[in-house]
Amino acid sequence: MQDGTSTDQDMNDQDLTMDPAAAAAIMAEASDRARRRLQPNLPAFYAVRGAIWILGYGLIWLAVRGQHPFHGPNAGGYAALVLITAVAVGLTAGQVQAETGLRGLSVLRRWAYILSALAGFGAIFALEGALDRAGASPSVVGIFEASAPILVLGLLCLVRFSAERDWVAAGLGLWMVLVAAVGGYAGPATVWAVGALAVGLAFLLAAVVQSRAGRA
C-alpha cells in the first residue's frame, strides 16, 4: 500500500516531466511574443518620416519659388535641409537598433547603417561646396542639393532590402532613385516641390502598406 507522500511525489515527477515537443512549442511562442514586443513600429516610422519630408522640402520650395533669377534657399532653408538630414539619420539609426538588438554582430550592423548614412550625406555637402567653388550656377547647385539627399536615402533603402528582404523598403528605394534622377528636370525651384510630394507621399503610402500587413 502506498501512502499519500508517495502519491504526491509521483504527481510532482509527472509535472516536472514535459514532452519535448510541448517544450519547443512554448519556447517558440515566447520567442514570437518577445519579437513582436521589440519590433519597431514601422507604420509610425514611415508616417513620421513622410510628414517631416513634406514639411521640410515644402518649406524650402516656398522659400525659392518665384525667384528670378534663382539664387537658392536662404539660411533658414539650408537649416531646414540640415535638420531633415539629421532627422533621417536619427530615425534610421533608431529603427536599425530596434530591429537588430544591442550585442554582437547587431552592433556592427547598426554602425554600418549609421556610418553609411553619415558618409553619404556628408559627401553631399562636400560635393555641393566643390560645385560652388568650381563656378556652378545657383540653379545647378540647387538641383543637386534637392536631388542628392533623395538619391542617398533611396540607396540606403535598397541596402536595407538586401539585408532584410523588406519589399516595402525596396519599393521606396527604387522610387526615390527614380525621383532623384528625373526630378531635377522640373527646374531648380520646382524640384523641391517634386521631392516634397513624390517622396513624402511615398513614405505615407508605405506606412499604410505596413499597417495593413501588420493587421494581416
MDAnalysis code that builds the backbone (N, CA, C; Angstrom):
import MDAnalysis as mda
import numpy as np

u = mda.Universe.empty(648, n_residues=216, atom_resindex=np.repeat(np.arange(216), 3), trajectory=True)
u.add_TopologyAttr("name", ["N", "CA", "C"] * 216)
u.add_TopologyAttr("resid", np.arange(1, 217))
u.add_TopologyAttr("resname", ["MET", "GLN", "ASP", "GLY", "THR", "SER", "THR", "ASP", "GLN", "ASP", "MET", "ASN", "ASP", "GLN", "ASP", "LEU", "THR", "MET", "ASP", "PRO", "ALA", "ALA", "ALA", "ALA", "ALA", "ILE", "MET", "ALA", "GLU", "ALA", "SER", "ASP", "ARG", "ALA", "ARG", "ARG", "ARG", "LEU", "GLN", "PRO", "ASN", "LEU", "PRO", "ALA", "PHE", "TYR", "ALA", "VAL", "ARG", "GLY", "ALA", "ILE", "TRP", "ILE", "LEU", "GLY", "TYR", "GLY", "LEU", "ILE", "TRP", "LEU", "ALA", "VAL", "ARG", "GLY", "GLN", "HIS", "PRO", "PHE", "HIS", "GLY", "PRO", "ASN", "ALA", "GLY", "GLY", "TYR", "ALA", "ALA", "LEU", "VAL", "LEU", "ILE", "THR", "ALA", "VAL", "ALA", "VAL", "GLY", "LEU", "THR", "ALA", "GLY", "GLN", "VAL", "GLN", "ALA", "GLU", "THR", "GLY", "LEU", "ARG", "GLY", "LEU", "SER", "VAL", "LEU", "ARG", "ARG", "TRP", "ALA", "TYR", "ILE", "LEU", "SER", "ALA", "LEU", "ALA", "GLY", "PHE", "GLY", "ALA", "ILE", "PHE", "ALA", "LEU", "GLU", "GLY", "ALA", "LEU", "ASP", "ARG", "ALA", "GLY", "ALA", "SER", "PRO", "SER", "VAL", "VAL", "GLY", "ILE", "PHE", "GLU", "ALA", "SER", "ALA", "PRO", "ILE", "LEU", "VAL", "LEU", "GLY", "LEU", "LEU", "CYS", "LEU", "VAL", "ARG", "PHE", "SER", "ALA", "GLU", "ARG", "ASP", "TRP", "VAL", "ALA", "ALA", "GLY", "LEU", "GLY", "LEU", "TRP", "MET", "VAL", "LEU", "VAL", "ALA", "ALA", "VAL", "GLY", "GLY", "TYR", "ALA", "GLY", "PRO", "ALA", "THR", "VAL", "TRP", "ALA", "VAL", "GLY", "ALA", "LEU", "ALA", "VAL", "GLY", "LEU", "ALA", "PHE", "LEU", "LEU", "ALA", "ALA", "VAL", "VAL", "GLN", "SER", "ARG", "ALA", "GLY", "ARG", "ALA"])
u.atoms.positions = np.array([
    [0.840, -1.187, 0.000],
    [0.000, 0.000, 0.000],
    [0.884, 1.249, 0.000],
    [0.577, 2.146, -0.882],
    [1.350, 3.367, -0.991],
    [0.691, 4.458, -0.182],
    [1.497, 5.228, 0.526],
    [0.948, 6.304, 1.322],
    [0.754, 7.555, 0.474],
    [0.178, 8.595, 1.094],
    [-0.101, 9.832, 0.377],
    [1.158, 10.530, -0.084],
    [2.250, 10.358, 0.694],
    [3.503, 11.028, 0.325],
    [4.033, 10.501, -0.991],
    [3.952, 9.178, -1.188],
    [4.433, 8.575, -2.428],
    [3.607, 9.050, -3.609],
    [2.272, 9.153, -3.406],
    [1.395, 9.607, -4.495],
    [1.708, 11.035, -4.894],
    [1.906, 11.883, -3.880],
    [2.242, 13.283, -4.187],
    [3.560, 13.383, -4.938],
    [4.536, 12.539, -4.563],
    [5.835, 12.571, -5.229],
    [5.706, 12.165, -6.688],
    [4.871, 11.136, -6.961],
    [4.667, 10.693, -8.343],
    [4.045, 11.805, -9.178],
    [3.065, 12.533, -8.581],
    [2.414, 13.619, -9.318],
    [3.402, 14.733, -9.611],
    [4.278, 15.037, -8.651],
    [5.268, 16.083, -8.874],
    [6.245, 15.685, -9.972],
    [6.630, 14.383, -9.984],
    [7.534, 13.905, -11.034],
    [6.883, 14.040, -12.398],
    [5.567, 13.756, -12.486],
    [4.865, 13.883, -13.754],
    [4.791, 15.340, -14.194],
    [4.610, 16.246, -13.234],
    [4.539, 17.662, -13.568],
    [5.872, 18.165, -14.117],
    [6.983, 17.588, -13.557],
    [8.290, 18.047, -13.976],
    [8.722, 17.438, -15.301],
    [8.015, 16.391, -15.735],
    [8.340, 15.735, -16.997],
    [7.493, 16.351, -18.103],
    [8.154, 16.902, -19.137],
    [7.422, 17.587, -20.195],
    [7.813, 17.009, -21.542],
    [6.827, 16.847, -22.364],
    [7.061, 16.377, -23.713],
    [7.979, 17.371, -24.435],
    [9.060, 16.918, -25.081],
    [9.968, 17.844, -25.782],
    [9.259, 18.709, -26.820],
    [8.261, 18.141, -27.497],
    [7.528, 18.921, -28.497],
    [6.758, 20.063, -27.839],
    [6.157, 19.784, -26.665],
    [5.424, 20.834, -25.960],
    [6.373, 21.923, -25.474],
    [7.554, 21.508, -24.984],
    [8.535, 22.484, -24.530],
    [8.997, 23.372, -25.678],
    [9.220, 22.757, -26.851],
    [9.647, 23.538, -28.017],
    [8.571, 24.519, -28.442],
    [7.307, 24.094, -28.366],
    [6.208, 24.985, -28.733],
    [6.119, 26.176, -27.798],
    [6.302, 25.919, -26.508],
    [6.263, 27.013, -25.526],
    [7.399, 27.992, -25.774],
    [8.589, 27.453, -26.047],
    [9.731, 28.326, -26.301],
    [9.528, 29.151, -27.574],
    [8.953, 28.538, -28.607],
    [8.703, 29.269, -29.854],
    [7.679, 30.375, -29.643],
    [6.648, 30.070, -28.865],
    [5.635, 31.086, -28.582],
    [6.227, 32.259, -27.807],
    [7.083, 31.953, -26.828],
    [7.730, 33.020, -26.061],
    [8.647, 33.856, -26.939],
    [9.340, 33.202, -27.871],
    [10.228, 33.927, -28.778],
    [9.445, 34.851, -29.696],
    [8.321, 34.344, -30.234],
    [7.477, 35.173, -31.100],
    [6.912, 36.365, -30.346],
    [6.513, 36.138, -29.090],
    [5.951, 37.230, -28.289],
    [7.007, 38.302, -28.034],
    [8.236, 37.882, -27.734],
    [9.318, 38.849, -27.492],
    [9.666, 39.608, -28.761],
    [9.668, 38.924, -29.924],
    [9.993, 39.587, -31.176],
    [8.944, 40.621, -31.537],
    [7.663, 40.297, -31.304],
    [6.599, 41.263, -31.594],
    [6.702, 42.468, -30.667],
    [7.099, 42.236, -29.403],
    [7.210, 43.333, -28.459],
    [8.351, 44.270, -28.828],
    [9.458, 43.713, -29.352],
    [10.631, 44.520, -29.671],
    [10.605, 45.065, -31.091],
    [9.696, 44.582, -31.931],
    [9.663, 45.025, -33.318],
    [9.300, 46.501, -33.406],
    [10.049, 47.279, -34.201],
    [9.750, 48.710, -34.310],
    [8.404, 48.938, -34.966],
    [7.810, 50.074, -34.667],
    [6.520, 50.443, -35.242],
    [6.770, 51.049, -36.612],
    [6.833, 50.200, -37.631],
    [7.181, 50.667, -38.965],
    [6.147, 51.626, -39.549],
    [4.840, 51.409, -39.368],
    [3.892, 52.404, -39.888],
    [4.129, 53.796, -39.326],
    [4.371, 53.884, -38.020],
    [4.650, 55.192, -37.420],
    [5.971, 55.754, -37.925],
    [6.958, 54.891, -38.078],
    [8.264, 55.325, -38.583],
    [8.125, 55.962, -39.962],
    [7.425, 55.293, -40.869],
    [7.263, 55.830, -42.222],
    [6.377, 57.076, -42.224],
    [5.351, 57.092, -41.402],
    [4.458, 58.249, -41.368],
    [5.183, 59.499, -40.875],
    [5.972, 59.346, -39.808],
    [6.719, 60.495, -39.275],
    [7.728, 60.990, -40.293],
    [8.437, 60.063, -40.912],
    [9.431, 60.478, -41.908],
    [8.761, 61.174, -43.091],
    [7.613, 60.666, -43.528],
    [6.905, 61.302, -44.631],
    [6.457, 62.707, -44.289],
    [5.917, 62.884, -43.076],
    [5.461, 64.220, -42.660],
    [6.626, 65.194, -42.579],
    [7.756, 64.736, -42.026],
    [8.935, 65.606, -41.928],
    [9.449, 65.970, -43.312],
    [9.441, 65.016, -44.225],
    [9.944, 65.278, -45.570],
    [9.060, 66.291, -46.297],
    [7.760, 66.115, -46.196],
    [6.845, 67.059, -46.843],
    [7.016, 68.456, -46.257],
    [7.114, 68.528, -44.942],
    [7.256, 69.828, -44.293],
    [8.578, 70.499, -44.671],
    [9.682, 69.764, -44.580],
    [10.993, 70.342, -44.849],
    [11.161, 70.773, -46.292],
    [10.904, 69.860, -47.226],
    [11.062, 70.202, -48.642],
    [10.007, 71.219, -49.069],
    [8.823, 71.116, -48.476],
    [7.782, 72.081, -48.812],
    [8.148, 73.494, -48.397],
    [8.737, 73.642, -47.217],
    [9.154, 74.967, -46.756],
    [10.249, 75.543, -47.638],
    [11.184, 74.701, -48.057],
    [12.241, 75.196, -48.939],
    [11.650, 75.615, -50.288],
    [10.700, 74.845, -50.794],
    [10.073, 75.220, -52.060],
    [9.364, 76.567, -51.937],
    [8.675, 76.779, -50.825],
    [8.015, 78.076, -50.628],
    [9.027, 79.217, -50.583],
    [10.231, 78.921, -50.072],
    [11.249, 79.962, -49.963],
    [11.889, 80.300, -51.305],
    [11.928, 79.335, -52.247],
    [12.655, 79.571, -53.504],
    [11.737, 79.787, -54.707],
    [10.469, 79.482, -54.588],
    [9.604, 79.615, -55.759],
    [9.489, 81.100, -56.147],
    [9.427, 81.330, -57.420],
    [9.290, 82.693, -57.913],
    [10.582, 83.478, -57.949],
    [11.706, 82.840, -57.626],
    [12.971, 83.575, -57.676],
    [13.412, 83.779, -59.126],
    [13.645, 84.998, -59.516],
    [14.121, 85.335, -60.863],
    [15.181, 86.423, -60.736],
    [16.456, 86.107, -60.929],
    [16.985, 84.764, -61.207],
    [17.024, 83.914, -59.940],
    [17.167, 82.626, -60.137],
    [17.217, 81.708, -58.998],
    [18.536, 81.878, -58.260],
    [18.470, 82.023, -56.939],
    [19.694, 82.134, -56.143],
    [19.726, 81.144, -54.977],
    [18.699, 80.313, -54.851],
    [18.732, 79.237, -53.874],
    [18.126, 79.595, -52.536],
    [18.040, 78.632, -51.635],
    [17.450, 78.870, -50.315],
    [18.284, 79.856, -49.499],
    [17.622, 80.518, -48.571],
    [18.332, 81.393, -47.634],
    [18.877, 80.547, -46.484],
    [19.379, 81.210, -45.463],
    [19.962, 80.483, -44.330],
    [18.938, 79.569, -43.663],
    [17.685, 80.021, -43.570],
    [16.643, 79.178, -42.987],
    [16.400, 77.928, -43.802],
    [16.452, 78.062, -45.124],
    [16.272, 76.904, -45.987],
    [17.381, 75.881, -45.813],
    [18.612, 76.364, -45.729],
    [19.732, 75.443, -45.502],
    [19.616, 74.770, -44.133],
    [19.148, 75.514, -43.147],
    [18.964, 74.925, -41.820],
    [17.911, 73.825, -41.863],
    [16.848, 74.044, -42.642],
    [15.806, 73.022, -42.780],
    [16.367, 71.773, -43.440],
    [17.231, 71.963, -44.458],
    [17.817, 70.809, -45.139],
    [18.703, 70.012, -44.191],
    [19.513, 70.710, -43.400],
    [20.364, 70.028, -42.419],
    [19.511, 69.285, -41.388],
    [18.408, 69.895, -40.968],
    [17.522, 69.266, -39.990],
    [16.894, 67.996, -40.565],
    [16.454, 68.071, -41.819],
    [15.884, 66.891, -42.474],
    [16.912, 65.763, -42.494],
    [18.147, 66.102, -42.855],
    [19.205, 65.100, -42.915],
    [19.446, 64.474, -41.543],
    [19.528, 65.314, -40.508],
    [19.782, 64.806, -39.160],
    [18.651, 63.908, -38.679],
    [17.418, 64.311, -38.943],
    [16.276, 63.505, -38.514],
    [16.242, 62.176, -39.268],
    [16.547, 62.216, -40.568],
    [16.554, 60.985, -41.358],
    [17.587, 60.003, -40.820],
    [18.779, 60.497, -40.509],
    [19.816, 59.632, -39.961],
    [19.413, 59.109, -38.584],
    [18.853, 59.984, -37.760],
    [18.446, 59.565, -36.426],
    [17.342, 58.518, -36.444],
    [16.344, 58.706, -37.292],
    [15.259, 57.732, -37.397],
    [15.773, 56.397, -37.903],
    [16.668, 56.443, -38.904],
    [17.222, 55.203, -39.426],
    [18.017, 54.461, -38.360],
    [18.811, 55.205, -37.596],
    [19.599, 54.572, -36.533],
    [18.689, 53.950, -35.475],
    [17.640, 54.663, -35.100],
    [16.715, 54.125, -34.109],
    [15.995, 52.893, -34.598],
    [15.606, 52.899, -35.871],
    [14.918, 51.738, -36.425],
    [15.842, 50.531, -36.469],
    [17.075, 50.731, -36.929],
    [18.016, 49.619, -37.017],
    [18.324, 49.065, -35.632],
    [18.464, 49.932, -34.622],
    [18.726, 49.460, -33.263],
    [17.571, 48.612, -32.754],
    [16.338, 49.048, -33.027],
    [15.183, 48.280, -32.566],
    [15.103, 46.931, -33.252],
    [15.577, 46.846, -34.486],
    [15.465, 45.599, -35.234],
    [16.615, 44.640, -34.966],
    [17.805, 45.170, -34.697],
    [18.979, 44.321, -34.634],
    [19.419, 43.963, -33.229],
    [19.053, 44.765, -32.238],
    [19.482, 44.448, -30.887],
    [20.703, 45.245, -30.471],
    [21.315, 44.815, -29.364],
    [22.360, 45.620, -28.735],
    [23.679, 44.890, -28.583],
    [23.817, 43.682, -29.131],
    [25.033, 42.924, -28.892],
    [25.542, 42.296, -30.182],
    [26.829, 41.900, -30.135],
    [27.432, 41.117, -31.186],
    [27.391, 41.781, -32.550],
    [27.054, 40.972, -33.549],
    [27.004, 41.467, -34.915],
    [25.927, 42.525, -35.103],
    [24.938, 42.548, -34.205],
    [23.893, 43.561, -34.296],
    [24.488, 44.963, -34.165],
    [25.443, 45.115, -33.260],
    [26.086, 46.415, -33.087],
    [26.848, 46.806, -34.342],
    [27.572, 45.837, -34.929],
    [28.329, 46.113, -36.148],
    [27.400, 46.512, -37.287],
    [26.298, 45.805, -37.407],
    [25.348, 46.124, -38.476],
    [24.751, 47.509, -38.283],
    [24.392, 47.842, -37.039],
    [23.799, 49.152, -36.779],
    [24.772, 50.271, -37.123],
    [26.024, 50.109, -36.720],
    [27.012, 51.148, -37.007],
    [27.317, 51.231, -38.498],
    [27.219, 50.097, -39.199],
    [27.415, 50.134, -40.646],
    [26.344, 50.996, -41.308],
    [25.074, 50.850, -40.861],
    [23.993, 51.681, -41.383],
    [24.241, 53.159, -41.068],
    [24.572, 53.432, -39.814],
    [24.736, 54.819, -39.389],
    [25.887, 55.484, -40.134],
    [27.026, 54.795, -40.208],
    [28.184, 55.381, -40.872],
    [27.957, 55.532, -42.367],
    [27.224, 54.599, -42.967],
    [26.900, 54.731, -44.390],
    [26.041, 55.964, -44.632],
    [25.052, 56.176, -43.758],
    [24.187, 57.349, -43.903],
    [24.987, 58.636, -43.708],
    [25.818, 58.677, -42.676],
    [26.612, 59.873, -42.427],
    [27.592, 60.139, -43.565],
    [28.208, 59.080, -44.093],
    [29.149, 59.249, -45.199],
    [28.431, 59.762, -46.442],
    [27.258, 59.204, -46.721],
    [26.519, 59.632, -47.906],
    [26.088, 61.081, -47.825],
    [25.477, 61.464, -46.707],
    [25.009, 62.839, -46.579],
    [26.178, 63.807, -46.427],
    [27.254, 63.384, -45.765],
    [28.427, 64.242, -45.671],
    [29.046, 64.502, -47.039],
    [29.068, 63.470, -47.887],
    [29.596, 63.638, -49.238],
    [28.749, 64.621, -50.043],
    [27.447, 64.634, -49.785],
    [26.574, 65.576, -50.485],
    [27.008, 67.010, -50.222],
    [27.190, 67.344, -48.957],
    [27.570, 68.711, -48.618],
    [28.960, 69.050, -49.158],
    [29.879, 68.064, -49.150],
    [31.215, 68.309, -49.682],
    [31.165, 68.555, -51.191],
    [30.392, 67.747, -51.910],
    [30.269, 67.921, -53.358],
    [29.569, 69.224, -53.710],
    [28.603, 69.602, -52.892],
    [27.931, 70.872, -53.133],
    [28.917, 72.036, -53.036],
    [29.793, 71.972, -52.030],
    [30.808, 73.006, -51.904],
    [31.762, 73.014, -53.086],
    [32.104, 71.813, -53.584],
    [33.003, 71.725, -54.731],
    [32.349, 72.309, -55.983],
    [31.056, 72.048, -56.173],
    [30.350, 72.612, -57.323],
    [30.324, 74.133, -57.256],
    [30.055, 74.641, -56.078],
    [30.017, 76.092, -55.915],
    [31.388, 76.712, -56.172],
    [32.420, 76.059, -55.679],
    [33.779, 76.579, -55.868],
    [34.187, 76.514, -57.329],
    [33.697, 75.513, -58.059],
    [34.052, 75.367, -59.467],
    [33.290, 76.335, -60.364],
    [32.391, 77.101, -59.775],
    [31.676, 78.091, -60.557],
    [30.332, 77.637, -61.088],
    [29.799, 76.550, -60.538],
    [28.480, 76.099, -60.985],
    [27.436, 77.144, -60.654],
    [26.441, 77.275, -61.506],
    [25.404, 78.275, -61.293],
    [24.534, 77.891, -60.103],
    [23.859, 78.872, -59.489],
    [22.945, 78.548, -58.388],
    [21.876, 77.533, -58.785],
    [21.460, 77.548, -60.050],
    [20.445, 76.586, -60.497],
    [20.978, 75.161, -60.451],
    [22.215, 74.973, -60.895],
    [22.822, 73.638, -60.870],
    [22.983, 73.160, -59.431],
    [23.504, 74.041, -58.587],
    [23.693, 73.686, -57.180],
    [22.351, 73.381, -56.522],
    [21.328, 74.160, -56.848],
    [20.013, 73.938, -56.257],
    [19.424, 72.590, -56.621],
    [19.547, 72.217, -57.898],
    [19.044, 70.903, -58.317],
    [19.801, 69.791, -57.610],
    [21.115, 69.953, -57.482],
    [21.919, 68.928, -56.825],
    [21.535, 68.773, -55.366],
    [21.422, 69.886, -54.639],
    [21.165, 69.783, -53.207],
    [19.749, 69.302, -52.904],
    [18.835, 69.419, -53.869],
    [17.497, 68.870, -53.668],
    [17.435, 67.389, -54.015],
    [18.179, 66.973, -55.040],
    [18.073, 65.602, -55.543],
    [19.009, 64.629, -54.844],
    [20.199, 65.093, -54.456],
    [21.196, 64.181, -53.902],
    [20.743, 63.496, -52.606],
    [20.114, 64.214, -51.635],
    [19.660, 63.501, -50.427],
    [18.639, 62.412, -50.734],
    [17.791, 62.648, -51.729],
    [16.805, 61.635, -52.112],
    [17.507, 60.410, -52.670],
    [18.546, 60.642, -53.484],
    [19.298, 59.528, -54.057],
    [19.973, 58.702, -52.970],
    [20.629, 59.361, -52.021],
    [21.320, 58.640, -50.948],
    [20.331, 57.844, -50.107],
    [19.201, 58.452, -49.772],
    [18.206, 57.758, -48.959],
    [17.623, 56.567, -49.714],
    [17.424, 56.729, -51.017],
    [16.928, 55.612, -51.818],
    [17.902, 54.452, -51.842],
    [19.180, 54.751, -51.971],
    [20.185, 53.690, -51.971],
    [20.248, 52.989, -50.612],
    [20.088, 53.744, -49.529],
    [20.064, 53.125, -48.201],
    [18.871, 52.186, -48.054],
    [17.732, 52.569, -48.622],
    [16.567, 51.678, -48.582],
    [16.832, 50.398, -49.359],
    [17.521, 50.496, -50.484],
    [17.845, 49.299, -51.259],
    [18.829, 48.410, -50.507],
    [19.759, 49.021, -49.782],
    [20.675, 48.235, -48.953],
    [19.900, 47.508, -47.861],
    [18.912, 48.176, -47.296],
    [18.065, 47.538, -46.286],
    [17.361, 46.314, -46.872],
    [16.890, 46.436, -48.102],
    [16.232, 45.297, -48.736],
    [17.196, 44.131, -48.891],
    [18.433, 44.407, -49.284],
    [19.399, 43.330, -49.475],
    [19.692, 42.599, -48.169],
    [19.534, 43.304, -47.032],
    [19.815, 42.688, -45.734],
    [18.581, 42.034, -45.123],
    [17.399, 42.610, -45.352],
    [16.193, 42.185, -44.651],
    [15.116, 41.591, -45.547],
    [15.288, 41.658, -46.871],
    [14.233, 41.265, -47.813],
    [12.935, 42.019, -47.517],
    [13.089, 43.308, -47.259],
    [11.957, 44.177, -46.972],
    [11.471, 44.769, -48.292],
    [10.337, 44.269, -48.802],
    [9.868, 44.684, -50.123],
    [9.326, 46.107, -50.107],
    [8.833, 46.554, -48.970],
    [8.392, 47.954, -48.881],
    [9.592, 48.879, -49.013],
    [10.678, 48.557, -48.318],
    [11.898, 49.353, -48.431],
    [12.450, 49.314, -49.854],
    [12.348, 48.152, -50.506],
    [12.824, 48.047, -51.885],
    [12.027, 48.954, -52.810],
    [10.696, 48.946, -52.646],
    [9.867, 49.811, -53.471],
    [10.173, 51.283, -53.240],
    [10.343, 51.653, -51.970],
    [10.698, 53.032, -51.650],
    [12.043, 53.410, -52.257],
    [13.003, 52.513, -52.139],
    [14.330, 52.800, -52.662],
    [14.325, 53.029, -54.156],
    [13.675, 52.143, -54.893],
    [13.608, 52.295, -56.346],
    [12.879, 53.575, -56.735],
    [11.804, 53.881, -56.025],
    [11.044, 55.094, -56.328],
    [11.874, 56.344, -56.066],
    [12.603, 56.367, -54.961],
    [13.397, 57.554, -54.642],
    [14.561, 57.734, -55.609],
    [15.169, 56.645, -56.044],
    [16.221, 56.760, -57.057],
    [15.645, 57.350, -58.342],
    [14.447, 56.912, -58.711],
    [13.798, 57.453, -59.905],
    [13.484, 58.934, -59.742],
    [12.944, 59.311, -58.581],
    [12.624, 60.723, -58.322],
    [13.885, 61.568, -58.369],
    [14.976, 61.076, -57.783],
    [16.235, 61.819, -57.795],
    [16.761, 61.992, -59.206],
    [16.547, 60.967, -60.045],
    [17.089, 61.011, -61.410],
    [16.329, 61.976, -62.316],
    [15.006, 62.068, -62.146],
    [14.209, 62.862, -63.092],
    [13.623, 64.123, -62.479],
    [13.632, 64.234, -61.159],
    [13.010, 65.391, -60.523],
    [13.662, 66.703, -60.889],
    [14.975, 66.667, -61.151],
    [15.684, 67.887, -61.478],
    [15.213, 68.549, -62.753],
    [14.575, 67.786, -63.644],
    [14.082, 68.362, -64.894],
    [12.945, 69.352, -64.648],
    [12.394, 69.341, -63.433],
    [11.338, 70.304, -63.110],
    [11.890, 71.698, -62.880],
    [13.214, 71.807, -62.723],
    [13.827, 73.110, -62.509],
    [14.326, 73.272, -61.089],
    [15.185, 74.250, -60.846],
    [15.836, 74.392, -59.539],
    [14.890, 74.755, -58.399],
    [13.746, 75.327, -58.701],
    [12.780, 75.659, -57.651],
    [11.736, 74.559, -57.495],
    [11.153, 74.137, -58.623],
    [10.073, 73.145, -58.566],
    [10.566, 71.779, -58.123],
    [11.871, 71.499, -58.268],
    [12.396, 70.208, -57.837],
    [12.137, 69.983, -56.354],
    [12.083, 71.059, -55.559],
    [11.792, 70.904, -54.137],
    [10.349, 70.461, -53.914],
    [9.422, 70.982, -54.705],
    [8.026, 70.548, -54.594],
    [7.879, 69.096, -55.029],
    [8.605, 68.733, -56.087],
    [8.574, 67.332, -56.539],
    [9.077, 66.411, -55.432],
    [10.188, 66.794, -54.800],
    [10.722, 65.973, -53.716],
    [9.775, 65.883, -52.537],
    [9.130, 67.020, -52.197],
    [8.202, 67.016, -51.061],
    [7.049, 66.055, -51.295],
    [6.444, 66.125, -52.467],
    [5.253, 65.320, -52.740],
    [5.607, 63.881, -53.099],
    [6.565, 63.705, -54.017],
    [6.875, 62.359, -54.506],
    [7.464, 61.481, -53.408],
    [8.346, 62.038, -52.579],
    [8.979, 61.243, -51.527],
    [8.113, 61.207, -50.270],
    [7.595, 62.371, -49.874],
    [6.776, 62.407, -48.661],
    [5.547, 61.523, -48.758],
    [4.833, 61.606, -49.886],
    [3.634, 60.774, -50.050],
    [3.992, 59.299, -50.181],
    [5.176, 59.003, -50.741],
    [5.610, 57.610, -50.825],
    [5.822, 57.027, -49.428],
    [6.382, 57.811, -48.526],
    [6.546, 57.345, -47.145],
    [5.191, 57.118, -46.483],
    [4.257, 58.022, -46.711],
    [2.923, 57.848, -46.120],
    [2.242, 56.604, -46.680],
    [2.407, 56.353, -47.979],
    [1.852, 55.135, -48.571],
    [2.493, 53.899, -47.958],
    [3.809, 53.952, -47.732],
    [4.493, 52.820, -47.091],
    [3.950, 52.580, -45.689],
    [3.598, 53.655, -44.981],
    [3.018, 53.498, -43.650],
    [1.698, 52.747, -43.721],
    [0.874, 53.078, -44.724],
    [-0.422, 52.400, -44.884],
    [-0.196, 50.923, -45.217],
    [0.737, 50.651, -46.118],
    [1.019, 49.259, -46.513],
    [1.500, 48.447, -45.317],
    [2.417, 49.022, -44.540],
    [2.926, 48.300, -43.367],
    [1.831, 48.084, -42.336],
    [0.955, 49.054, -42.176],
    [-0.129, 48.922, -41.201],
    [-1.060, 47.777, -41.599],
    [-1.406, 47.711, -42.876],
    [-2.286, 46.634, -43.317],
    [-1.597, 45.272, -43.247],
    [-0.303, 45.263, -43.534],
    [0.435, 43.999, -43.426],
    [0.491, 43.524, -41.984],
    [0.608, 44.469, -41.049],
    [0.636, 44.107, -39.640],
    [-0.681, 43.516, -39.178],
    [-1.801, 44.074, -39.675],
    [-3.108, 43.521, -39.298],
    [-3.302, 42.133, -39.855],
    [-2.757, 41.919, -41.075],
    [-2.898, 40.600, -41.682],
    [-2.072, 39.549, -40.960],
])
